[in-house]
């Protein structure tokens, strides 16, 4: 696979072509995912839950993220590497820039942060300094204690309107990509159409420009609760490589997610 860049993803959006994203946290999974043609690898702070056994992403540190980002970089075969800025590593614009610099020096080509319009100044400063940014809206796991649990976001009219405004504000501030998690499918469609930058969805229906899943979820390796938006690709005797390939093919064909993987308003 040729190296994926931000420009690659923007061209996909302009051409109406979907692209695939999956999490990975080490060199082996990064090699397999990128070799399967998955365009973006997300080094997610979800590692706190799936690798460390925590009950949220909050305990994950910047040092953890740098370690796993470097491991993913060492196994990557051409995917774009996006890494999460963990909890309280971007409370101020200056802290965000310092944290992002550490992640990029470890191998990230883009960083992701959670939050809406309050991050405008931060995103502007990061963009001005050459730091590619993905803005994460909807269910933002670092806010789990504020939300009172993992709940679908944007079902109320006011919240839906605000989310679209936040998305447009993030684009205007210089965000390169948006990620929507656990929002009604109809809202995700409207939001995707309201911005010119690519929108990645997870539990956000089929009308976003891309889809992301946690690698352990889509490989059937989650021993606990299986979220509604997850599909197990480790079936029919597939190898892990074949499962990644099947996932990428279904995302690009628009057959995943199906209606049953989404949420209503």
Residue frames as qw, qx, qy, qz and C-alpha x, y, z in Angstrom:
[[0.000, 0.887, 0.461, 0.000, 0.00, 0.00, 0.00],
 [0.341, 0.541, -0.048, 0.767, 1.23, 3.49, -0.81],
 [0.237, -0.180, -0.536, 0.790, 1.72, 5.79, 2.16],
 [0.110, -0.776, -0.587, -0.203, -1.57, 7.33, 3.26],
 [0.236, 0.037, -0.198, 0.951, -1.48, 11.07, 3.94],
 [0.190, 0.506, 0.476, -0.694, -4.03, 13.64, 5.02],
 [0.317, 0.409, -0.359, -0.777, -4.33, 14.62, 1.37],
 [0.175, -0.019, -0.951, -0.253, -5.18, 11.00, 0.53],
 [0.007, 0.435, 0.824, -0.363, -8.09, 11.10, 2.97],
 [0.223, 0.554, 0.135, -0.791, -9.35, 14.47, 1.72],
 [0.270, 0.263, -0.662, -0.648, -9.30, 13.15, -1.85],
 [0.081, -0.232, -0.969, 0.008, -11.38, 10.17, -0.70],
 [0.136, 0.553, 0.549, -0.612, -13.99, 12.55, 0.72],
 [0.247, 0.515, -0.216, -0.792, -14.06, 14.63, -2.44],
 [0.294, 0.183, -0.806, -0.479, -14.44, 11.53, -4.61],
 [0.783, -0.181, 0.024, -0.594, -17.09, 9.96, -2.38],
 [0.744, 0.169, -0.642, 0.079, -14.80, 7.01, -1.59],
 [0.706, -0.669, 0.071, -0.223, -14.89, 5.59, 1.93],
 [0.438, 0.505, -0.676, 0.310, -11.79, 4.59, 3.88],
 [0.830, -0.389, -0.399, -0.022, -11.13, 2.26, 6.81],
 [0.037, -0.669, 0.512, -0.537, -9.67, 2.95, 10.24],
 [0.857, -0.319, -0.405, -0.008, -8.81, 0.48, 13.00],
 [0.399, -0.832, 0.355, -0.150, -7.06, 0.73, 16.35],
 [0.882, 0.133, -0.353, 0.282, -3.72, -0.95, 16.96],
 [0.465, -0.863, 0.170, -0.097, -1.36, -0.72, 19.89],
 [0.643, -0.478, 0.528, 0.280, 1.70, -2.74, 18.86],
 [0.052, 0.530, -0.630, -0.566, 3.96, -3.51, 15.91],
 [0.216, 0.077, 0.956, 0.184, 2.39, -6.86, 15.00],
 [0.291, 0.667, 0.654, -0.207, -1.19, -5.63, 14.74],
 [0.143, 0.788, -0.120, -0.586, 0.00, -2.46, 12.98],
 [0.081, -0.339, 0.791, 0.502, 1.79, -4.56, 10.38],
 [0.222, 0.308, 0.920, 0.096, -1.23, -6.79, 9.78],
 [0.229, 0.764, 0.465, -0.383, -3.73, -3.91, 9.61],
 [0.120, 0.744, -0.279, -0.595, -1.67, -1.74, 7.30],
 [0.136, -0.221, 0.870, 0.419, -0.76, -4.70, 5.09],
 [0.267, 0.461, 0.845, -0.040, -4.51, -5.37, 4.71],
 [0.159, 0.446, 0.444, 0.761, -5.04, -1.95, 3.12],
 [0.282, -0.819, -0.473, 0.162, -6.49, -0.11, 6.11],
 [0.354, 0.740, 0.032, 0.570, -5.75, 3.56, 5.52],
 [0.143, -0.700, 0.324, -0.620, -5.54, 4.84, 9.10],
 [0.642, -0.214, -0.672, 0.299, -4.32, 3.22, 12.32],
 [0.339, -0.772, 0.054, -0.535, -5.57, 4.85, 15.50],
 [0.458, 0.043, -0.713, 0.529, -3.36, 4.37, 18.53],
 [0.423, -0.652, -0.304, -0.552, -6.29, 4.86, 20.87],
 [0.150, -0.410, 0.631, -0.642, -6.34, 5.59, 24.57],
 [0.888, -0.120, -0.128, -0.425, -8.79, 2.68, 24.50],
 [0.611, 0.297, -0.686, 0.260, -5.62, 0.74, 25.30],
 [0.216, -0.363, 0.579, -0.698, -6.40, 1.59, 28.92],
 [0.788, -0.041, 0.268, -0.553, -9.39, -0.71, 28.75],
 [0.934, 0.274, -0.158, -0.167, -8.38, -3.42, 26.26],
 [0.645, 0.417, -0.534, 0.353, -4.70, -3.75, 27.25],
 [0.086, 0.368, -0.601, 0.704, -4.49, -2.48, 30.81],
 [0.363, -0.386, -0.847, 0.055, -7.88, -3.68, 32.08],
 [0.022, 0.131, 0.342, -0.930, -9.00, -0.27, 33.36],
 [0.223, 0.588, 0.761, -0.161, -12.69, 0.65, 33.43],
 [0.297, 0.925, 0.176, -0.158, -12.16, 3.85, 31.42],
 [0.682, 0.521, -0.031, 0.512, -9.55, 5.68, 29.37],
 [0.225, -0.951, 0.051, -0.208, -8.91, 8.22, 32.14],
 [0.723, -0.597, 0.265, 0.225, -5.88, 6.46, 33.74],
 [0.803, 0.355, 0.185, 0.441, -3.93, 6.41, 30.44],
 [0.325, -0.771, 0.105, 0.538, -0.87, 8.68, 30.47],
 [0.433, 0.833, -0.253, -0.232, 1.04, 10.49, 27.76],
 [0.167, -0.558, 0.807, 0.098, 3.98, 8.17, 28.39],
 [0.631, 0.162, 0.752, -0.098, 1.74, 5.16, 27.70],
 [0.610, 0.732, 0.216, -0.213, 0.58, 6.73, 24.45],
 [0.187, 0.817, -0.505, -0.205, 4.11, 7.52, 23.29],
 [0.400, -0.325, 0.856, 0.038, 5.28, 3.97, 24.02],
 [0.625, 0.351, 0.694, -0.067, 2.47, 2.37, 22.00],
 [0.462, 0.844, -0.014, -0.271, 2.72, 4.94, 19.20],
 [0.008, 0.696, -0.683, -0.219, 6.38, 4.07, 18.70],
 [0.491, -0.056, 0.869, 0.005, 5.54, 0.37, 18.67],
 [0.613, 0.624, 0.449, -0.183, 2.86, 0.94, 16.01],
 [0.281, 0.861, -0.309, -0.291, 5.24, 3.05, 13.94],
 [0.233, -0.504, 0.813, 0.176, 7.76, 0.21, 13.97],
 [0.463, 0.159, 0.870, 0.053, 5.24, -2.21, 12.45],
 [0.455, 0.693, 0.247, -0.502, 3.37, 0.14, 10.13],
 [0.531, 0.083, 0.657, 0.529, 3.43, -0.52, 6.37],
 [0.136, 0.231, 0.443, 0.856, 2.03, 2.75, 5.02],
 [0.225, -0.760, -0.602, -0.102, -1.08, 3.60, 7.02],
 [0.006, -0.655, 0.153, -0.740, -1.45, 7.07, 8.49],
 [0.495, -0.255, -0.708, 0.435, -0.84, 6.87, 12.26],
 [0.276, -0.652, -0.062, -0.704, -3.20, 8.88, 14.46],
 [0.460, -0.110, -0.736, 0.485, -2.66, 8.92, 18.23],
 [0.374, -0.800, -0.424, -0.201, -4.91, 10.05, 21.05],
 [0.070, 0.477, -0.425, 0.766, -3.95, 12.85, 23.38],
 [0.448, -0.346, -0.810, 0.154, -4.90, 11.27, 26.72],
 [0.365, -0.822, -0.434, -0.064, -6.92, 12.72, 29.58],
 [0.339, -0.920, -0.010, 0.196, -5.71, 16.12, 30.83],
 [0.660, -0.154, 0.320, 0.662, -2.75, 16.27, 28.41],
 [0.229, 0.368, 0.391, 0.812, -4.29, 19.22, 26.50],
 [0.188, -0.728, -0.567, 0.335, -5.94, 21.35, 29.19],
 [0.018, 0.837, -0.053, -0.544, -4.29, 24.46, 27.73],
 [0.697, 0.708, -0.098, -0.059, -3.11, 25.22, 24.18],
 [0.083, 0.766, -0.630, 0.097, 0.49, 25.24, 25.34],
 [0.566, -0.269, 0.759, -0.176, 0.16, 21.87, 27.04],
 [0.835, 0.419, 0.308, -0.182, -1.57, 20.46, 23.95],
 [0.517, 0.784, -0.343, -0.018, 1.31, 21.55, 21.72],
 [0.149, -0.609, 0.763, -0.157, 3.91, 20.02, 24.05],
 [0.706, -0.026, 0.668, -0.235, 1.94, 16.76, 24.34],
 [0.791, 0.579, 0.114, -0.161, 1.36, 16.55, 20.58],
 [0.278, 0.787, -0.551, -0.013, 5.06, 17.14, 19.93],
 [0.392, -0.398, 0.816, -0.152, 5.91, 14.12, 22.09],
 [0.779, 0.263, 0.532, -0.202, 3.41, 11.92, 20.25],
 [0.654, 0.742, -0.094, -0.114, 4.63, 13.03, 16.83],
 [0.062, 0.721, -0.689, 0.041, 8.24, 12.48, 17.79],
 [0.555, -0.176, 0.793, -0.176, 7.20, 8.95, 18.80],
 [0.206, 0.035, 0.871, 0.444, 5.72, 8.35, 15.34],
 [0.302, 0.666, 0.621, -0.281, 2.22, 9.87, 15.16],
 [0.256, 0.197, 0.445, 0.835, 1.30, 11.75, 12.00],
 [0.330, -0.525, -0.266, -0.738, -1.88, 13.19, 13.50],
 [0.065, -0.046, -0.783, 0.617, -3.22, 13.61, 17.02],
 [0.355, -0.529, -0.621, -0.456, -6.81, 13.29, 18.21],
 [0.030, 0.009, -0.568, 0.822, -8.43, 15.24, 21.02],
 [0.144, -0.547, -0.822, -0.068, -11.91, 15.16, 22.53],
 [0.077, -0.586, -0.395, 0.703, -14.16, 18.19, 22.81],
 [0.354, 0.762, 0.508, 0.187, -16.06, 20.89, 20.97],
 [0.261, 0.872, 0.098, 0.402, -15.87, 24.63, 20.47],
 [0.501, -0.850, 0.145, 0.080, -13.88, 25.23, 23.67],
 [0.769, -0.223, 0.385, 0.459, -10.90, 23.74, 21.79],
 [0.524, 0.826, 0.162, 0.130, -10.96, 26.27, 18.95],
 [0.045, -0.931, 0.362, -0.005, -7.94, 28.23, 20.21],
 [0.641, -0.410, 0.637, 0.120, -6.04, 25.03, 20.87],
 [0.764, 0.362, 0.497, 0.195, -6.74, 23.59, 17.42],
 [0.360, 0.930, -0.011, 0.072, -5.82, 26.88, 15.75],
 [0.236, -0.830, 0.505, 0.041, -2.47, 27.02, 17.54],
 [0.718, -0.171, 0.659, 0.144, -1.71, 23.37, 16.79],
 [0.697, 0.601, 0.367, 0.135, -2.62, 23.74, 13.13],
 [0.183, 0.966, -0.181, 0.019, -0.48, 26.87, 12.79],
 [0.307, -0.700, 0.644, 0.030, 2.47, 24.90, 14.15],
 [0.447, 0.400, -0.740, -0.303, 2.15, 22.00, 11.72],
 [0.222, -0.054, 0.921, -0.316, 0.33, 19.56, 13.98],
 [0.420, -0.163, -0.651, -0.611, -2.44, 17.69, 12.13],
 [0.291, -0.042, 0.640, -0.710, -5.57, 17.36, 14.29],
 [0.358, -0.330, -0.791, -0.370, -8.59, 15.06, 14.47],
 [0.317, -0.218, 0.358, -0.851, -11.42, 16.47, 16.60],
 [0.234, -0.197, -0.952, 0.012, -13.51, 13.85, 18.42],
 [0.403, -0.150, 0.095, -0.898, -17.19, 14.72, 18.98],
 [0.748, -0.210, -0.488, -0.397, -20.25, 12.88, 20.30],
 [0.865, -0.500, -0.045, 0.016, -19.52, 10.29, 22.98],
 [0.331, 0.717, -0.500, 0.356, -16.09, 11.38, 24.21],
 [0.823, -0.245, -0.502, 0.105, -14.84, 8.61, 26.54],
 [0.403, 0.140, -0.449, 0.785, -12.60, 10.90, 28.58],
 [0.316, -0.286, 0.108, -0.898, -15.83, 12.63, 29.70],
 [0.501, -0.236, -0.817, -0.159, -17.39, 9.38, 30.96],
 [0.278, -0.345, -0.677, 0.587, -17.69, 10.61, 34.54],
 [0.159, 0.199, 0.036, -0.966, -19.26, 13.87, 33.36],
 [0.485, -0.026, -0.566, -0.666, -21.73, 12.00, 31.13],
 [0.651, -0.208, 0.507, -0.525, -22.55, 9.46, 33.84],
 [0.744, 0.059, 0.665, 0.024, -21.69, 6.54, 31.60],
 [0.172, -0.148, 0.688, 0.689, -21.29, 5.61, 27.94],
 [0.388, 0.602, 0.592, -0.369, -24.43, 7.07, 26.38],
 [0.421, 0.510, 0.510, 0.549, -25.51, 8.02, 22.85],
 [0.161, -0.488, -0.128, 0.848, -25.05, 11.76, 22.34],
 [0.076, 0.154, -0.393, -0.903, -27.01, 14.27, 20.24],
 [0.004, 0.430, 0.892, 0.138, -30.51, 12.85, 20.55],
 [0.011, 0.783, 0.433, -0.446, -31.97, 16.15, 21.75],
 [0.467, 0.804, 0.249, 0.271, -32.44, 18.89, 19.14],
 [0.139, -0.970, 0.199, -0.014, -30.31, 21.41, 21.02],
 [0.644, -0.488, 0.535, 0.247, -27.47, 18.94, 21.48],
 [0.725, 0.354, 0.490, 0.329, -27.62, 17.93, 17.81],
 [0.287, 0.933, 0.102, 0.194, -27.51, 21.54, 16.66],
 [0.344, -0.867, 0.352, 0.074, -24.58, 22.27, 18.97],
 [0.769, -0.192, 0.529, 0.302, -22.67, 19.26, 17.67],
 [0.614, 0.617, 0.335, 0.362, -22.96, 20.49, 14.09],
 [0.013, 0.985, -0.092, 0.149, -21.81, 23.95, 15.21],
 [0.607, -0.638, 0.442, 0.170, -18.88, 22.37, 17.04],
 [0.791, 0.162, 0.469, 0.358, -17.92, 20.40, 13.93],
 [0.425, 0.817, 0.185, 0.343, -17.96, 23.51, 11.76],
 [0.262, -0.937, 0.226, -0.051, -15.98, 25.42, 14.39],
 [0.749, -0.381, 0.471, 0.270, -13.35, 22.68, 14.46],
 [0.698, 0.451, 0.373, 0.413, -13.04, 22.74, 10.67],
 [0.165, 0.948, 0.042, 0.269, -12.71, 26.54, 10.68],
 [0.484, -0.814, 0.317, 0.047, -10.02, 26.30, 13.36],
 [0.258, 0.674, -0.674, -0.157, -7.95, 23.99, 11.18],
 [0.688, -0.151, 0.691, -0.161, -8.94, 20.45, 12.18],
 [0.165, 0.362, -0.760, -0.514, -8.07, 18.03, 9.38],
 [0.429, -0.168, -0.854, -0.242, -10.54, 15.27, 10.28],
 [0.541, -0.343, 0.289, -0.712, -13.49, 14.73, 12.59],
 [0.283, -0.036, -0.958, 0.034, -14.45, 11.59, 14.49],
 [0.586, -0.289, 0.008, -0.757, -18.05, 10.98, 15.60],
 [0.210, 0.046, -0.957, 0.197, -18.79, 8.37, 18.26],
 [0.086, -0.430, -0.866, 0.241, -22.22, 7.04, 19.25],
 [0.244, 0.315, 0.097, -0.912, -24.52, 9.59, 17.69],
 [0.668, 0.452, 0.506, -0.307, -27.81, 9.00, 15.83],
 [0.583, 0.145, 0.596, 0.533, -27.24, 7.96, 12.22],
 [0.259, 0.837, 0.415, 0.246, -29.37, 10.80, 10.85],
 [0.239, -0.948, 0.091, 0.190, -27.38, 13.41, 12.77],
 [0.601, -0.373, 0.506, 0.493, -24.09, 11.88, 11.61],
 [0.512, 0.482, 0.553, 0.447, -25.28, 12.16, 7.99],
 [0.064, 0.968, 0.213, 0.113, -26.18, 15.84, 8.43],
 [0.431, -0.812, 0.261, 0.294, -22.90, 16.60, 10.15],
 [0.660, -0.077, 0.548, 0.508, -20.85, 14.81, 7.51],
 [0.396, 0.658, 0.476, 0.429, -22.57, 16.85, 4.81],
 [0.135, -0.978, -0.155, 0.016, -22.04, 20.09, 6.75],
 [0.374, -0.763, 0.405, 0.338, -18.23, 20.00, 6.62],
 [0.661, 0.663, -0.320, -0.147, -15.69, 19.57, 3.84],
 [0.005, 0.553, -0.820, 0.149, -13.19, 17.56, 5.89],
 [0.571, -0.033, -0.803, -0.168, -13.48, 13.77, 6.28],
 [0.594, -0.412, 0.326, -0.609, -15.65, 12.38, 9.08],
 [0.349, 0.134, -0.925, 0.069, -14.86, 9.03, 10.70],
 [0.674, -0.366, -0.018, -0.641, -17.73, 7.26, 12.45],
 [0.259, 0.042, -0.940, 0.219, -18.08, 4.64, 15.15],
 [0.011, -0.516, -0.792, 0.326, -21.65, 3.90, 16.13],
 [0.120, 0.530, 0.041, -0.838, -22.63, 6.77, 13.82],
 [0.707, 0.562, 0.301, -0.305, -24.30, 5.00, 10.91],
 [0.760, 0.149, 0.473, 0.419, -23.14, 4.39, 7.37],
 [0.383, 0.868, 0.235, 0.212, -23.12, 7.91, 5.94],
 [0.341, -0.841, 0.286, 0.309, -19.82, 9.09, 7.40],
 [0.495, 0.738, -0.429, -0.159, -16.74, 9.11, 5.17],
 [0.420, 0.362, -0.809, 0.194, -14.98, 6.35, 7.11],
 [0.826, -0.474, -0.164, -0.257, -15.44, 3.84, 9.92],
 [0.160, 0.534, -0.735, 0.386, -13.29, 2.88, 12.89],
 [0.878, -0.381, -0.206, -0.205, -13.43, -0.12, 15.20],
 [0.414, -0.672, 0.603, -0.112, -11.23, -1.30, 18.06],
 [0.432, 0.399, -0.780, -0.214, -9.15, -4.15, 16.65],
 [0.074, -0.069, 0.943, -0.316, -9.98, -6.51, 19.53],
 [0.552, 0.321, 0.420, -0.645, -13.70, -5.90, 19.01],
 [0.683, 0.501, -0.231, -0.479, -13.69, -6.61, 15.28],
 [0.394, 0.368, -0.842, -0.020, -11.53, -9.70, 15.85],
 [0.791, -0.347, -0.399, -0.308, -14.01, -11.13, 18.37],
 [0.589, 0.089, -0.596, 0.538, -11.55, -10.78, 21.26],
 [0.249, -0.435, 0.234, -0.833, -13.74, -8.71, 23.59],
 [0.291, -0.140, -0.925, 0.202, -14.65, -10.85, 26.64],
 [0.076, 0.326, 0.558, -0.759, -17.15, -8.35, 28.01],
 [0.419, 0.676, 0.429, -0.427, -20.09, -6.34, 26.70],
 [0.431, 0.169, 0.581, 0.669, -20.20, -6.17, 22.88],
 [0.162, 0.452, 0.097, -0.872, -21.27, -2.70, 21.72],
 [0.638, 0.563, 0.446, -0.279, -24.13, -2.51, 19.23],
 [0.417, 0.834, -0.218, -0.289, -21.90, -0.97, 16.56],
 [0.248, -0.539, 0.786, 0.173, -19.37, -3.84, 16.55],
 [0.913, 0.282, -0.128, -0.264, -19.17, -6.61, 13.96],
 [0.654, -0.445, 0.594, 0.146, -16.98, -9.67, 14.45],
 [0.602, 0.645, -0.368, -0.294, -14.91, -10.33, 11.32],
 [0.047, -0.450, 0.890, -0.057, -13.02, -13.29, 12.79],
 [0.777, 0.147, 0.455, -0.410, -15.46, -15.85, 11.36],
 [0.859, 0.487, -0.007, -0.160, -15.57, -18.54, 8.68],
 [0.908, -0.085, 0.133, 0.388, -12.03, -19.70, 9.43],
 [0.353, 0.880, -0.083, 0.307, -10.46, -16.35, 8.57],
 [0.654, -0.058, -0.280, 0.700, -6.98, -15.45, 9.67],
 [0.196, -0.720, -0.245, 0.619, -6.42, -12.11, 11.38],
 [0.141, -0.263, 0.433, 0.851, -5.09, -10.70, 8.10],
 [0.049, -0.346, -0.788, -0.506, -8.19, -11.90, 6.25],
 [0.179, -0.725, -0.615, 0.252, -10.43, -10.39, 8.95],
 [0.164, -0.590, 0.026, 0.790, -8.75, -7.01, 8.53],
 [0.056, -0.045, 0.642, 0.763, -9.12, -7.29, 4.75],
 [0.089, -0.534, -0.813, -0.212, -12.82, -8.19, 5.02],
 [0.177, -0.740, -0.401, 0.509, -13.44, -5.24, 7.33],
 [0.130, -0.441, 0.270, 0.846, -11.67, -2.83, 4.98],
 [0.017, 0.159, 0.773, 0.614, -13.57, -4.16, 1.97],
 [0.117, -0.656, -0.746, -0.009, -16.97, -3.83, 3.66],
 [0.161, -0.695, -0.200, 0.671, -16.24, -0.29, 4.86],
 [0.081, -0.322, 0.449, 0.829, -15.14, 0.79, 1.39],
 [0.067, -0.279, -0.831, -0.477, -18.14, -0.92, -0.23],
 [0.351, -0.246, 0.075, -0.900, -20.52, 0.75, 2.23],
 [0.698, -0.246, -0.614, -0.276, -21.92, -2.56, 3.50],
 [0.599, -0.463, -0.498, 0.423, -20.58, -1.97, 7.01],
 [0.220, 0.077, 0.825, -0.515, -22.06, -0.64, 9.15],
 [0.167, -0.413, -0.795, -0.412, -25.53, -2.02, 8.46],
 [0.350, -0.603, -0.158, -0.699, -28.65, -0.33, 9.86],
 [0.798, -0.503, -0.330, -0.043, -28.62, -2.58, 12.93],
 [0.681, -0.058, -0.272, 0.678, -25.22, -1.20, 13.94],
 [0.106, 0.391, 0.002, 0.914, -26.51, 2.38, 14.24],
 [0.080, -0.402, -0.665, 0.624, -28.61, 4.43, 16.65],
 [0.027, 0.706, 0.553, 0.442, -31.87, 6.30, 16.15],
 [0.014, 0.461, -0.163, 0.872, -32.62, 9.81, 17.39]]
